[in-house]
Amino acid sequence: MHAPQTPIVHRRTIRFWLNCLVIACVVPAVIITTFIIYRSFDQERLGLVRDTIGTARALSQAVDAELKGARSAMLVLSSSPHLVSGDLKNFYDEAQSVVLTLNIDNIVLSDVDGQQLINTLRPFGEPLPRHDREQLRRVIATGQPVISDLFIGAVSQKPIIIIEAPVLADGKARYALAFGIFPERLSEILRRQKMPSDWVAAIVDSSDTIVARTIGGDDFIGKKVSMALLRELKAADEGVFEGKTIEGIPVLSSFSRSQFSGWAVAIGIPKETLFGVLWQALLSNIIAALVLLAGGAYLARRIAMRIVGSIQALRGPAIELGTSGPLVVPPVAIQEVYSLGQSLVAAHGLVQQRTGERDDLRRRLMSAQEEERLRLAHDLHDQTGQGITAAILELKAIEPLVDKKGLDRVRALRKQLDELSQMLHRIAWELRPPSIDQLGLTNAIENYLAEWGKTNGINVDFHCSDPDLDRRSNEIRTTVYRVVQETLTNVARHAADATQVSIVIGVAEGMLYLAIEDNGRGFDPGAPSSRLGLAGMHERLLLVGGRLAIESSEDQGTTVFARVPLRLESAA
């Protein structure tokens, strides 16, 4: 069976999640702000549209007021007594004074056939051209004042508009009186509004010809309006649309046509200007968002470093959780991490307590095991061994009493009992050699090595530089002996090709060191193993605060290192 595969978990850092938090806070705010800016812009645009329609309407009314004022003055002048008497010279002088008083450029008096009689742009009596017959026929036919469209004056040779009315005598038209206005005077109406310099405003006559314009007025006076504006003027008297100026500039335009004169005023706001405010606000919003994101990322990095630093400060204490000695938690600035550190301290104390209880129980078990080994060794030596020895002597005593055929069987039985006695002696010696208690650990190891080397045919070299080895505590002496015994047992079982074993015991810096080296086949210490001997040695050393390390590789032999702290012995 295959072991279940551990699912791959993509872990993220604290800094990543803090950046996500910053984005989660900033992005919605940016979206909401953008929406508010757009809504505000849309409302301002609608308000601006309403305002421009109102402005166009007001300008149209201003133009009407200008034309109406000129018409009223003209009606007053048409009743001049000089016209009734036919005194044209005095009427010319009166007309000159009216031109200087009113906001007009010239006065023309024509007969009903269209011949100009007086034109204030020329001296009195100078020959004058004929008047526009179509305009004159409209005036004579309606008997009402008529406002002309823009045309080129016959005398001035410049674009001009006129307001013309009949002069009646006995109920019939005798003359036609006209007031002339140059486009420059109407342009002044647009300038007085003080609109933004890039806005385009124009006064358009009833034939859709430009009479006055704020931008490029002299170049465009007398030309037709753009096709977009022309379509809108034919469709309605007032409205708003998106189009282009004559120059091709995209604009949002509003217009209003006068019912009095049939003229219209149009105002165009460049889209670049109109939407530039929006884009500027959005750009400012984006820049603010980027600044907030950068600032948030910086703060997230600083906070993440603070959090990670506090957490990493607990790595050392967490690693040392199962070790002996006090657990020191460095100071941290985060309350939750501090609480976690105190939990580690509490857990360390609990682990120490449980470890102490476990080690004490193991120590008692091993002590009881050693005592049981000693009792069994004594029983095998004193009782069983003596009984076998007595049986051997008894068999030897009865040898002369049996015949030759039974003698061989008695001798064979005695040999078997002798081998059994030697085996029991070896078992008792391995359980607990009496020399540990009687002659000391050094002699016990030397005797064991001599017997083991003789049995396995392996040369053993032993060196001890600890003069107090035989005076060490019973736990340390027993542990050292058992480690040596178990290591040599492993050499005999798993390194039969070994020819040399070296054992060194020494003391340095309060530690007892033991090194056992063989030149056998070796093994891989990292490979899984079911050898209980290594686990037993490790457990024994842990009970006395020691450590076990093994260095080995195939065909390179094996070295076992063991160290035991002597401070525990002195403290005891």
Secondary structure, 3 states (H helix, E strand, C coil): CCCCCCCCCCCCCHHHHHHHHHHHHHHHHHHHHHHHHHHHHHHHHHHHHHHHHHHHHHHHHHHHHHHHHHHHHHHHHHCCHHHHHCCHHHHHHHHHHHHHHCCCCEEEEEECCCEEEEECCCCCCCCCCECCHHHHHHHHHHCCCEECCCEECCCCCCEEEEEEEEEEECCEEEEEEEEEECHHHHHHHHHHCCCCCCCEEEEECCCCEEEEECCCHHHHCCCECCHHHHHHHHHCCEEEEEEECCCCCEEEEEEEECCCCCCEEEEEEEHHHHHHHHHHHHHHHHHHHHHHHHHHHHHHHHHHHHHHHHHHCCHHHHHHHHCCCCCCCCCCCCHHHHHHHHHHHHHHHHHHHHHHHHHHHHHHHHHHHHHHHHHHHHHHHHHHHHHHHHHHHHHHHHHHHCCHHHHHHHHHHHHHHHHHHHHHHHHHHHHCCCHHHHCCHHHHHHHHHHHHHHHHCCEEEEEECCCCHHHCCHHHHHHHHHHHHHHHHHHHHHCCCCCEEEEEEEEECCEEEEEEEECCCCCCCCCCCCCHHHHHHHHHHHHCCCEEEEEECCCCCEEEEEEEECHHHHHC
